C-alpha cells in the first residue's frame, strides 16, 4: 500500500499539478458566491451629529393652591357655622358661634404651576421653530424647552393638529442646530434607524432598531412607519433618524398592553409632518379638503363580482347631500380609482389625498360604475366637523308586495313617493322579506335595492329585467341602501 505522503512522478506528477491549478482558479469563485458578512452599525457619529438638535419638552398646568379652609368653599363654611356652631380650623378670626359675620367678598386663591408631562422634540429651523407631537403640548398652560447645553426656554405654541398629532412651538433663540429632513420615499423595510428622546424623563436617551413596515394604516391621515425601536412614554415627539443622519419620522405611538415598549412603535412620516408644519407656521391651523363621502374597502370578491377585477379603490357607501361629491354626480356604489391621476390602491388612500388637496381646487376623479370607468370633475371643499346622521323615520305608508324573486330569496316592492323623498333617491325597490341566499348575504327587510349585477334599478320592471339577465349559478352583487348608508351584498347560489 502506498503512503499518502508519497510524491507523484512522471505523468502522474503532471496530472497532479494540473488539478492543483484548476482548484486554485476555482477557489476565489466559490468564495465570492458566499454572502457578505456585515457587522452591526455604529451609531456614535449619528448621535454626535443629531443629538444637539433634540430637545426635552416639559409641560406645566396651573392649579389652584389649597386654601386654608381645608378645601371647603364659602358656602360649606357658612353651613357649618350657622347650623352646627363648628369653628373653621386654620382660619384666622373664625367665629365660634352660629352668628354669621357680614361677608366682604371672597379672597382670591393663588394659582401654582405644576408639572404635567414630559416629551421630546427637535429643532426644525435655526431660528427657534421646534416640532413635536400635538399630544405632548395639548392642554398645557406652559411649555418649557430644554436644549442639550442645558439652556431652558419658555416656548410659544404656534399650532397643533390633533388629526396628525403634529405640533410646532417657538423659542426665542438663534443659531440652533437644525435637523436635516430625509426623503421618506427612499426608506426601506429592514433599514436601520435610531431614535433620540426623553423616555420617562431621561434626557437624550438613544435607542435603535429597524424599520418593520411602511404605510401602516392606523389613522385617517397617516400611513405610519412601524419600527422595533424602543419607544416609551417621554419619547413622543422625538426624531426617528436614518443612517444618513436625516430625520424621516416623528416617534408618536406604541402598541402596548403594559404601557411600556413591546417591540412595536409607530412614527409619523416626515413628508406628512412637514406639510402640516408649513400650514401651522403660516396660519396656525391646518385646512384640509373634503368631498363629502363615506367609504369602505373593496374586497377581492366584490371586485370580481362587479367586473373590477383587482381589489382597489375606495367604495362609496354614502354621499352627503349638497356636498362636492353630490354636486359632481358621484353615486353610492361608485368605486373611486384615482384623483388627479394618483392611484388609490386602498380606501385609506382617498382621505389622505383629498385631505392634502387645497380647498377650492378643481380635481378630476376616475370612478368605476356598473362595469365602466368614467371621469368626473369635482371642486374640493374644506373639511368640516362630521355631522351626525339622522336615523330614518318609519314611514306610515305600507305598500303591498307585488313580486317575488325566489331564485335570490327576495320579496320586493315598488317605492312610494314618500319613501323616495325620505331616502333622497330617484328610485329603487324596497325589500319586504328575505330568506335563504339573501338572508345569508346580510340583506334585510326595509333595505332599498338600487342595482343588481351592474344594472341600475329604479323601478320594479327594471329589477325584474335585471334578475332575468343575471347568471343564477354565480354570485351576484346587489347595491342597496340602508338608512343613510349604501352598501354592496353578494348573493351566492344555493349549493
Secondary structure, 3 states (H helix, E strand, C coil): CCCCCCCCCCHHHHHHHHHHHHHHHHHHHHHHCCCCCCCCCCCHHHHHHHHHHEEEEEEEEEEECCCCCCCCCHHHHHHHHHHHCCCCCCCCCCCCCCCCCCCCCCCCCCEEEEEEEEEEEEECCCCCEEEECHHHHCCCCEEEEECCCCCEEEEEEEEEECCCCEEEEECCCCCCCCCEECCHHHCCCCCEEEEEECHHHCCCEEEEEEEEEEEEECCCCCEEEEECCCCCCCCCCCEEEECCCEEEEEEEEECCCCCCCCCCEEEEEHHHHHHHHHHHHHHCCCCCEECCEEEEECCHHHHHHCCCCCCCCEEEEEECCCCHHHHHCCCCCCEEEEECCEECCCHHHHHHHHHCCCCCCEEEEEEEECCEEEEEEEECEECCCCCCCCCCCCCCCCCCCCEEECCCCEEEEECCHHHHHHHCCCCCEEEEEECHHHHHCCCCCCCEEEEECCEECCCHHHHHHHHHHCCCCCCEEEEEEECCEEEEEEECCCC
